[in-house]
Each structure stands twice: as structure tokens, then as C-alpha cells.
Amino acid sequence: MSKSNEAKAREQRLAAKLRENLRRRKGQAKARADADLAAPDSTESGQGKKP
């Protein structure tokens, strides 16, 4: 395999990994947002996230 073919193959692999990572992170963010909407806010009672 020549250097330019190796570089193209590497770029394609990296692009695929970036797309996969973006989909995964978007899914995680959506799940987190859905969980925030479904769960009652527990910060008023002093329990919940640390400052």
C-alpha cells in the first residue's frame, strides 16, 4: 500500500470513528436530558449534586 493510500484509509477510519462517537454522545445527551425531565428535582431538599 502506498503512502497516499494509507493516508486515505486512515482518514476514512478516523472519520468513521468520529461519526460513531458523535452518535454515541448524542444518544447519551438525549438519555440524560430525558432522565432529567422524568426525575424530580432533588436539589431543593439538599440532596443531589454537590456544589
HELIX and SHEET records of a PDB file:
HELIX    1   1 LYS A    3  ALA A   38  1                                  36    
END                                                                             
